[in-house]
Amino acid sequence: MNEKVEEKLKKQLLLIVLFIFIIGIQAATRYLVYHPPAWTTVGYMIGCIILCTLGLLTYLDLKKQEQFITIGQIVDVKKNKNIIIVKGLGRGNSKVLIKDSPILNMMQPNDLIEITRLKYTKMITKKVYKDQEIQL
């Protein structure tokens, strides 16, 4: 996987850990101050454990999801905004940000571009134009 994609997944894992930490602090302060019945404490803890487990499973699923390559046709090149509009990546046209300005200047409408994306999140992991990999 690309470094940028791995960074986003690390941020997601960090948010899950932060979520677990905040829920732990809430539970500790709430149940130490108010002394509710034992069954509500157990119910709250089981609910928190289930939510955290679902979050971690989602993270692991996103990390292992497969990538697929799509080839799209460039419809329009907006050089002032570093954006190309590509047809063939899904429904309608998609805007794709290009950071390499020399490659952007070479791009013409009706050219083909190869884009590798993650299956479920549609996050772009790689862009290739005329056998040149483009920066993300």
N, C-alpha and C positions, 0 to 999 in steps of 0.2 A: 504494500500500500504506500501511497505517497506520504511525505512528511507532513504536509498540511492537513491531510485527512486524519493522520494519527494524532496530531495536535488537537483537532476538534474532538476526537474520541477521548483523549486524556482530559480535556475540559469537561466533557460529559460525566466521566467517572468522578472527577473532582466535585462536581455539583451533586452527584449521588451521595458521596461521602459527607459533604457538607449538610445535605438534607438529613442524613442519618444522625449526624452530630446535633443538629438543631432539635430534632424530635426527641433525642435523648435528654437534652437539657430541659425541654418543655415537660417531659414526663417526670423528670426528677423534681423540678420545682413544683409542679402541680400536685403531685402525690405526696410530697413532703410537707407542703403547706396546708392542704385541705383535708387530708386523710379520708378519701372516699372509700366505699366498700371494696373488698378484695376482688370481687368479680369484675368490677369496672376497670380496675387496674390491669387485670389479666387480659380483658378484652381489648383495652387500648394497646397493650404491649403486642398482642398477637396481630392486631391490625397494622401496627408499625412494622413488624417483622415481615408481614406479607407484602406491604408496599415497597419496602427496601429490597426484598427478594425479586419482586417484579421489575424494579428499576435496574438491578444488577443483571437480570436475565436479558432485559432489553439492550443493555450496553454490550453484553457478550454476543448477542445476536447481531447487532450492528457491526461489531468488530469482525465477525466471521462471514458477513454477507458477501455474495459473489459479485464480481464485476462483469459488466458486459460492454462490448464495443458497439457503438453506433456510428454510422457514416451519414453526415448531414450535408445538405447543399447550402452554401452561403447565398442568402437572398440580398442582403444589404450590408455595406461596411460603413460604419460611422466613425471616421478617423478622429474627429474632434473629441469624442467621448470614449474612445478605445473599446467600442462595442461592435460585435458583428451579430447579425440576425441570421439564424440558421433554421432551415426547414428540414424536418425528418427526424427530430429528436423526441417526438411525442405529438400531442395534439397542437396544431397551429405552429407558429414560429416561436423560437426561443432566443432570448438575448444571451450572448456569451461574452464575458469580459476577456479581453486580450491585453496583456501587459507588455509584450514585446512589440515596440513600435516599428522596428524594421520589418518584422514579419507582417504586421498589420498593414503596412504600406504596400506589401506585395499582394495582399489578398484582393481578389476580384469577385464580383457576383458570379454565380453559377459554378464556382470552384467547389471541390469537395473537401470536407474536414472530418477527421476521425476523432471521436470523443469517447473516452472510457468513463463510465459512470458506475456508481454503486446501484445495486438492484432496487432496494426499497426506498432509500432516501434521495435517490437521483443526484447525489453529490458527485460533482465532476472530479475525477482523480487524475486524468491525463488528457492532453489535447495534442494532436499531431496534424500538421499541415505540410503537405509535400515532403514527407519523410523528415521533418524537423519538429522536435518536441517543443511545445510552447510552455513558458512559465505559467504556473497557476496564480 
